[in-house]
């Protein structure tokens, strides 16, 4: 199975200068806390993939990408490594969900 980390390429294209001014550091810290909470909430997604619909998995994947892009845009891309791993796990969960759905449709 090929492992890809699509989030890695986004860092190069989006990374801008870090936020400057008084709120820059505070904004980054708040974002890091949001990323940490998101990863903790969805980190076991592979073990729970069967509880999610494909729409749920798509929504979680989209939020993961949004957080990653926001981190890179705020100069906190180095903290987004967990999101790249989570994005990979979401992709695996989606593949497992699709396989399970396909197996359920095939005559047995």
Short mmCIF file of the C-alpha atoms (twelve columns), coordinates in Angstrom:
data_MODEL
# 
_entry.id   MODEL 
# 
loop_
_atom_site.group_PDB 
_atom_site.id 
_atom_site.type_symbol 
_atom_site.label_atom_id 
_atom_site.label_alt_id 
_atom_site.label_comp_id 
_atom_site.label_asym_id 
_atom_site.label_seq_id 
_atom_site.Cartn_x 
_atom_site.Cartn_y 
_atom_site.Cartn_z 
_atom_site.pdbx_PDB_model_num 
ATOM 1   C CA . UNK A 1   0.000   0.000   0.000  1 
ATOM 2   C CA . UNK A 2   1.441   3.319   -1.018 1 
ATOM 3   C CA . UNK A 3   1.745   5.918   1.694  1 
ATOM 4   C CA . UNK A 4   1.339   9.501   0.630  1 
ATOM 5   C CA . UNK A 5   1.338   12.655  2.675  1 
ATOM 6   C CA . UNK A 6   -0.381  15.259  0.539  1 
ATOM 7   C CA . UNK A 7   -0.126  17.874  3.272  1 
ATOM 8   C CA . UNK A 8   3.645   18.024  2.945  1 
ATOM 9   C CA . UNK A 9   3.508   19.681  -0.487 1 
ATOM 10  C CA . UNK A 10  1.078   22.322  0.742  1 
ATOM 11  C CA . UNK A 11  3.633   23.722  3.190  1 
ATOM 12  C CA . UNK A 12  5.935   24.825  0.393  1 
ATOM 13  C CA . UNK A 13  3.189   26.599  -1.533 1 
ATOM 14  C CA . UNK A 14  1.397   28.281  1.346  1 
ATOM 15  C CA . UNK A 15  4.106   29.074  3.823  1 
ATOM 16  C CA . UNK A 16  4.188   32.792  4.157  1 
ATOM 17  C CA . UNK A 17  5.927   34.978  6.604  1 
ATOM 18  C CA . UNK A 18  5.008   34.326  10.192 1 
ATOM 19  C CA . UNK A 19  2.353   36.573  11.656 1 
ATOM 20  C CA . UNK A 20  3.944   39.648  13.046 1 
ATOM 21  C CA . UNK A 21  2.846   42.154  15.585 1 
ATOM 22  C CA . UNK A 22  1.440   41.701  19.037 1 
ATOM 23  C CA . UNK A 23  -1.145  39.036  18.215 1 
ATOM 24  C CA . UNK A 24  1.097   36.845  16.045 1 
ATOM 25  C CA . UNK A 25  2.495   34.686  18.817 1 
ATOM 26  C CA . UNK A 26  -0.834  34.531  20.642 1 
ATOM 27  C CA . UNK A 27  -2.627  33.563  17.423 1 
ATOM 28  C CA . UNK A 28  -0.109  30.817  16.742 1 
ATOM 29  C CA . UNK A 29  -0.404  29.462  20.286 1 
ATOM 30  C CA . UNK A 30  -4.203  29.398  20.010 1 
ATOM 31  C CA . UNK A 31  -3.905  27.604  16.672 1 
ATOM 32  C CA . UNK A 32  -1.456  25.081  18.119 1 
ATOM 33  C CA . UNK A 33  -3.934  24.367  20.929 1 
ATOM 34  C CA . UNK A 34  -6.725  23.939  18.374 1 
ATOM 35  C CA . UNK A 35  -4.562  21.546  16.333 1 
ATOM 36  C CA . UNK A 36  -3.666  19.575  19.465 1 
ATOM 37  C CA . UNK A 37  -7.334  19.228  20.454 1 
ATOM 38  C CA . UNK A 38  -8.301  18.207  16.907 1 
ATOM 39  C CA . UNK A 39  -5.580  15.553  16.738 1 
ATOM 40  C CA . UNK A 40  -6.531  14.191  20.179 1 
ATOM 41  C CA . UNK A 41  -10.197 14.037  19.156 1 
ATOM 42  C CA . UNK A 42  -9.569  12.248  15.859 1 
ATOM 43  C CA . UNK A 43  -6.258  10.463  16.465 1 
ATOM 44  C CA . UNK A 44  -7.917  7.065   16.889 1 
ATOM 45  C CA . UNK A 45  -9.958  7.478   13.715 1 
ATOM 46  C CA . UNK A 46  -8.578  4.294   12.194 1 
ATOM 47  C CA . UNK A 47  -9.858  2.229   15.123 1 
ATOM 48  C CA . UNK A 48  -13.271 3.918   14.939 1 
ATOM 49  C CA . UNK A 49  -13.646 4.281   11.162 1 
ATOM 50  C CA . UNK A 50  -16.748 2.080   11.113 1 
ATOM 51  C CA . UNK A 51  -18.616 4.621   13.278 1 
ATOM 52  C CA . UNK A 52  -18.246 7.380   10.694 1 
ATOM 53  C CA . UNK A 53  -20.061 7.915   7.443  1 
ATOM 54  C CA . UNK A 54  -18.030 8.807   4.370  1 
ATOM 55  C CA . UNK A 55  -19.427 12.343  4.678  1 
ATOM 56  C CA . UNK A 56  -18.088 12.489  8.263  1 
ATOM 57  C CA . UNK A 57  -14.669 11.319  7.110  1 
ATOM 58  C CA . UNK A 58  -14.674 13.866  4.269  1 
ATOM 59  C CA . UNK A 59  -15.609 16.651  6.708  1 
ATOM 60  C CA . UNK A 60  -12.872 15.648  9.171  1 
ATOM 61  C CA . UNK A 61  -10.340 15.459  6.329  1 
ATOM 62  C CA . UNK A 62  -11.344 18.922  5.119  1 
ATOM 63  C CA . UNK A 63  -10.964 20.360  8.629  1 
ATOM 64  C CA . UNK A 64  -7.564  18.695  8.938  1 
ATOM 65  C CA . UNK A 65  -6.428  20.310  5.686  1 
ATOM 66  C CA . UNK A 66  -7.832  23.698  6.751  1 
ATOM 67  C CA . UNK A 67  -5.916  23.575  10.023 1 
ATOM 68  C CA . UNK A 68  -2.733  22.548  8.219  1 
ATOM 69  C CA . UNK A 69  -3.011  25.372  5.711  1 
ATOM 70  C CA . UNK A 70  -3.773  27.862  8.459  1 
ATOM 71  C CA . UNK A 71  -0.752  26.693  10.453 1 
ATOM 72  C CA . UNK A 72  1.504   27.080  7.429  1 
ATOM 73  C CA . UNK A 73  0.041   30.479  6.630  1 
ATOM 74  C CA . UNK A 74  0.741   31.675  10.176 1 
ATOM 75  C CA . UNK A 75  4.322   30.488  10.195 1 
ATOM 76  C CA . UNK A 76  3.586   27.528  12.455 1 
ATOM 77  C CA . UNK A 77  3.945   24.854  9.811  1 
ATOM 78  C CA . UNK A 78  6.435   22.897  11.881 1 
ATOM 79  C CA . UNK A 79  3.667   22.180  14.365 1 
ATOM 80  C CA . UNK A 80  1.431   20.699  11.679 1 
ATOM 81  C CA . UNK A 81  3.308   17.402  11.354 1 
ATOM 82  C CA . UNK A 82  0.651   15.674  13.425 1 
ATOM 83  C CA . UNK A 83  -1.929  16.867  10.921 1 
ATOM 84  C CA . UNK A 84  -0.046  15.263  8.040  1 
ATOM 85  C CA . UNK A 85  -0.082  11.959  9.915  1 
ATOM 86  C CA . UNK A 86  -3.754  12.389  10.794 1 
ATOM 87  C CA . UNK A 87  -4.578  13.180  7.176  1 
ATOM 88  C CA . UNK A 88  -2.903  9.907   6.192  1 
ATOM 89  C CA . UNK A 89  -4.916  8.011   8.825  1 
ATOM 90  C CA . UNK A 90  -8.139  9.601   7.585  1 
ATOM 91  C CA . UNK A 91  -7.286  8.451   4.061  1 
ATOM 92  C CA . UNK A 92  -6.713  4.926   5.347  1 
ATOM 93  C CA . UNK A 93  -10.002 5.027   7.271  1 
ATOM 94  C CA . UNK A 94  -11.803 6.123   4.103  1 
ATOM 95  C CA . UNK A 95  -10.223 3.265   2.145  1 
ATOM 96  C CA . UNK A 96  -11.206 0.759   4.833  1 
ATOM 97  C CA . UNK A 97  -14.745 2.155   4.921  1 
ATOM 98  C CA . UNK A 98  -15.019 1.909   1.129  1 
ATOM 99  C CA . UNK A 99  -13.720 -1.661  1.159  1 
ATOM 100 C CA . UNK A 100 -16.160 -2.638  3.870  1 
ATOM 101 C CA . UNK A 101 -19.050 -1.048  1.974  1 
ATOM 102 C CA . UNK A 102 -17.994 -2.853  -1.209 1 
ATOM 103 C CA . UNK A 103 -17.774 -6.197  0.609  1 
ATOM 104 C CA . UNK A 104 -21.271 -5.642  1.962  1 
ATOM 105 C CA . UNK A 105 -22.626 -5.150  -1.563 1 
ATOM 106 C CA . UNK A 106 -20.962 -8.176  -3.153 1 
ATOM 107 C CA . UNK A 107 -22.921 -11.421 -3.172 1 
ATOM 108 C CA . UNK A 108 -21.508 -13.690 -0.616 1 
# 
